[in-house]
């Protein structure tokens, strides 16, 4: 898993199920392997700071395969209840088989130094003096991300809790697609905010008949609320043509298609990349039109739709629980490309919406440049658009602009989804 993330830019949550299935792991073995991989990636920043104190050279000079193993061993020593001798010996054996005898001896020496200090002791030893630097090391987030999240949160007293929540494994949440399945047939407890969600009781979701048959799915409650919010907005006049402008990989589109079908509305799902469009087709099933095209230059006529969703490509910093590797891949410079794209997509969505229709702009990021910054820029340039209240009742969910919604992992146990509702006049 660590190699797939490092070499192939894989996403942990997408590749892990295939790895577990390929090795025939289930139950406690699957849970243990999941924590080994996901926990090592989440805590990579902290472990690298610790390993720097125990290695006689810069980490950049350590062979990548050996560094993967050292991080894996450090997580077992400091973040799991693995006995010291077992954590060291299995890691050393792994390096001996995959790399060689010399690196195995190096790994043994380094991990023995790591094991000499408890985790809390290491944190006190390696933490910088400034508050942002301390939180960055303690919670294994790059400094720029800590600063961006602090600005978006606006509550210094909650920042520690937010960063800690990013390092907690997310709950498995199921979604019952209306008209195809019901909450009652899914095992678990109903979610507090989404009417279609169920917190799974555990086990393999694909073993649940409704999920296996495509009538239900696995979807974070925050993502479900994006579809619920768009479907719950009022529109003037007709209401039978819906659009998902950036539909891949298809979870929100599938829920929108199911809700729309019960109301007699048809969904068009657009996705730029063909391989992701194939995933959308599989998710939405028959009855919806899936097209492959550039959302900033849509092939359909203007003012064609009654409801439009823009789940814009973003930094993904609201889903670090689910995709821990994103914190190490993203840089502040990425916003220079993402924000103009988000503005272009929102404008294209508004152009695609008829007068009286609505657009829901959503990002899986709370970063202000991607949320209130994008919405404010579009509103400033257009006289035919108004910002309205998102039709959701979310405690402590007020967003940075009036009427917008911002979810948070530490408050709502969801991804940090942002939502803004705009009406075309």
N, C-alpha and C positions, 0 to 999 in steps of 0.2 A: 504494500500500500504506500509506504513512504517513497519508494522508488517511482511508482506510478504518478504520485503527486509532483515529485521533483522533476522527473524526466519528461513526462507526457502532459503536464499541466492538468492532470486529472482532478476531479472534484471528489472529495472523500465520500460524501453521501451518495453519489451516483455509482461509484466504482465498488464501494464496500459490499453491497449485496451480491454482486457478481463474484467477488473474491470469496466471500463466505460460502456461496453455493458451490463454487469450483472446488473448494477444499472439503465440502461436506460438513461444515461446522453449523451447529445449532445449539440452542439453549445456552448453558453457562459458557461453553467454549466460544460461541459466537459473541456473547456479551464481553468476554474477556478480550478477544481479538479486536473487537470494536473499540474498546477503551484503550488498548495498546496503540492502535493507529491514530484514532481521533484525539486522544489525550496528548500523545506525543506532538502532534501537529499544533494543537491549541497552545501548549505550553512551550513551544519552540523558543520563543524569545527569552523566557526566563531561564530555560535550560542552557541556552547558548551563553548567557551571561555567567552562569555557574561554571560551565565547561571552560570558559575563557580563563577562569581562576585555576583550573586544574591541568591545563595543557601548556606545554612548553613552546608553543608556536601559535601564530594567528590561526583561528578556525578556518580561514580561507585556504590555508596550506594543508589542512587535513583532507584526505581523500573522501569524496562525497559519500561513498558506501560506508566508510568507517564512521563518518559524522552522523549518518542516519542511525547506525547502531548505537553510538554513544548517546544520542538523544533518546533512543528507545530504552536503553539501560537506565538513564537518568530518570525517565518517567516511572519506571518500575521501582527505583530506589526511593524517589521523593514524592511521587504522586499516587502510588498504588500500595496495596498491602502485600507486596511480593517480598518474601524473605531476602535479606541482603545477599546471602550466598547463592540463591537461585537466580536473582536478577543479574548478578555479575557473571556467574558461570555460563548461563544460557546465552548471554550477549557475547561473551568471549568465544564460545563455541560457534556462534553464528558468524562472527568475523573470521574465525579460523577457516571455516568452510567456504565462505564467500570471497575472502580477500587473501588470507595467508597467515602463516605462523607469526611473522614479525608484527604485523598490525594487531594480531590477537593479543600479544604481550603488551603492546602500547595501550590497547583498550582496557585490559585488566588493570594496569597501573592507574589510568585516569579514573575509572569507575571506583576504585578503592579510595581515591582521594575524595571523590564526590560523596561516598558513603560515610566519611568521617564527620560530616556536619549535617545536622537535621535540616529539614526544609526551611523552617522558620529562621534558623541561624544563618542559612545562606541568604535569605531575603534581607536580613539586617546587614549582612556583610556587603552585598552587591548593589543595594538600592542607592541611587543618586540622592542629593540633598533636596532638590526642588520637588514640589508636589507632583507635577506632571511626570517627571522622570521616575519618581517612586511608583506611581500607579502604572506606568508603562512597564516597568520590570516586574512588579508584583503580579500584575494581571496579564502579562504577556501580550501587550498591544503595542504596535509602533507608536512612538511619541506623537506623530502628526495625527493619528487616528484618535488618540486620547484627547487631544486639543479640539479636534473637529466635533467629537461626541460631546465634550463639555460645553462647547458653544451651542450646539443644538439642544441639549438637555436644559441648559439654563438653571440648573439646580445643583450647585456644588456639593450639597449634602447627599445627593443621590448618585454621584458619579461612581463611587466605589461599588455600589450595588449593581449599577448597570454593567460595569466591566466584569464583575464577578458572574453576572447572569450570562454574559457572552461565553463563559467557559463552562457552563453547565450543559450536559447533553440535553437536547430538546426532547420534549414529549413527542410520541408518535400520535398524530391526530388524523382521524379519518373524516371523510366528507361523504354524506349521503346525497347523491345527485337527485333532486326532486323529480318525481314522476318515474324514476327508475329504481330507487331504493328509498328506505326510510331510516331514520335515526334508530328506531326500535330494533332493526335487524342487525345493527352493528354492535359488537361487544365493547362495552366501556361506559363511561359517564359522559352525558351531554356537555358540550362546551358552554361556558357562561355567556359568550357574546354572539357566536354564530348559531343560527337556528338549525344548521345542517351538520354541525360538527360533533364528533365523539372522540374523547381521549381514550386511546386504545388500552386494553388491559394487558397488552404485551404479546409476544409471539410474532410469527411471521405474518404481516398483513396480507400477503398474497394467498395465504391459506383461507382467508375469509371469502366465502362464495361471492358476495356482492362485489368485492374488490377484484377477484379473479375474473369475474364476468364483465367488468368495466362499468357496472352500475354505481359503484362507489369508488373512492380513491383515497390516497394518502395526501393530505394537504394541510399545511399550517393554518391555524385559525385566523391569523392575520390576512393571509391570502384569500381565505374564504370571504372575509369581510369586505374585500375589494369588490367582489362580484355582488355581494349583498347590498353594498352601498349604491352601486350603479343601478341595480335593478329596483332599488327602493326610491330613487329620485322621481319626482313628478315631471312629466313632459306635456307640452301643449299639443293636442291633436293626436294624430296617428301614432302608433307605437308597435310597429311590426318589423323594423329593420335595425338590427343591432350589429355593431362592429367591434372586434378586438384587433387593434392596430398592430400590436407586437405580441402575438399569441403564443410563441414557443416558450416552454415545451408543451403547454396545453392545459394545465390544471385549471386556471381561471376560466379559460374558454369553455372547458367541459361543463363547469358549473353554470356559467352564463347560458350556454346552449340548453341545458336542462331547464333552467328557470324560464327562459324565453319560450321554449316549446310548450310549456304549460299555459302560456299566455297567447299563443299563436304567433309568436315572433320568431324570425329566422336570423341566425347568426352568420356573419361573414368573419372568418378568422384569417388574418394576414400574418405571414411570417417571412422574413427576408431570406433565411437560409433553408434550402430544400430539405436537408436532413432533419432540421427541427420542425419543418412543416409536416413531415411524415409522422413525427411524434404527436403533433396536434391532431392530425386526421385520426390517429388511433385513439386519442383521448376523447374527442368530441363525438365520434361515431357518426352514423348516418343522419341526414337532416340538416347539416351545416355545410357551408361552402368554405373550403380552405384554399387560400390562394397564396402564391409565393411572389412577393414583391417588396420594393423599397417603400417603407412607410412614410418617408419624407416626400416621395413622388408617387402617390397612390394611383392605380390605373382606373379607378372608378370616378364617376362624376362628382363634382362638388355638391354639398348640401344633400347627400344621398341617405343619411342615416339619422335615426331618432336617438339612439344611445351609442356612445363610443367609449371604449376603454383604452387608455394609454398606460400600459404597465411598462414604463420606459426602461431601456437598458441603463444601469446605474452602477455605482461602485459596489453595491451589495453589502455595505457596512452595517446594515440592519439585520443581516442573517449570518453573523459570525458564529453563532451556536451551531448552525447547520453546515456552514461551509468555512471551517476554521482556517483553511489555507488562504482564503481571500485576503486576510490581514497581512500576509507576507508577499502577496503578489501586487496589490494595489499600491499606488503612490499618489501623492497630492497632485502630481502633474497629470494624472489620468482625468481629473476634473476638467482640464482645459479642452479635452476632446469630448467628454460626456455631456457637459452642460450645453454647448451649442446643438448637439444632437437632440437632447431632450427638448430644447426650445423649438427646434424644427419639427419634431414629432408632435408636440402639443399644438402647434399652429396647423399642421396638416390634419390633425384630428378635428380641430374646430372648423376648418374649411370643409371637412367631410360631413359635418353635422348641419342639419336644416335649422332654420329659425325656430326657436321653441324647444329644440333638442338639447341634450346635455352631454358633457364629456367629463369622465372621471380620470384625473391624472394621478397616477400612483407610482411610488418608487419603494424599493426595499432598501432604503437608505434614509436616515434622518438628517444627513448633512445639509445644512441650510442652502448651500449653493445649488443643490439638486432639488430642493423642495420649494421653500418660499422664494428663493432667488429666481427659479425658472418661472413660477406662476406670476410673480410680480413683473418680470420682464415682458411676458406675453400680454398681461393686462395693460401695461403701459403703452404698448404698441397697437392695441386694438380697441376700437370704440364699440364693437359689436359683441362684446363678451362681458358677462358679469360673474363675479365669484359668489357662490351660494353655499349654504350650510350643507355639509355632508350628512345624509339622513341616518346617522348612527348614534346610539346612546352609549358612549364609552366613558366610564369613570376615569378621571385624570387623563383624558385623551385629547385635550385641546392642542391643536397644532400651532405653528408659528404665525399663521394668518387667521383672521376671524373666520370661523366656520369650518376650518380644516381639521383633520384628525391626525394625530401622531401616536402610534402604538409603541410600547417599549417592552423589551424582554423582562425587565425587573418589575414592572408594574402589571403587565397583562399576560405574561408568559407566552408571548407571540414574538414573531419577527418584528423588527421596528419599521412597520409599514407606514408610509405617509400617504394621505389621500386629500385631494382637493376637487371640488365639484364646480364646473364652469358651465354656464348656459349661453348658448348662441342666441343673440337677439336679432 
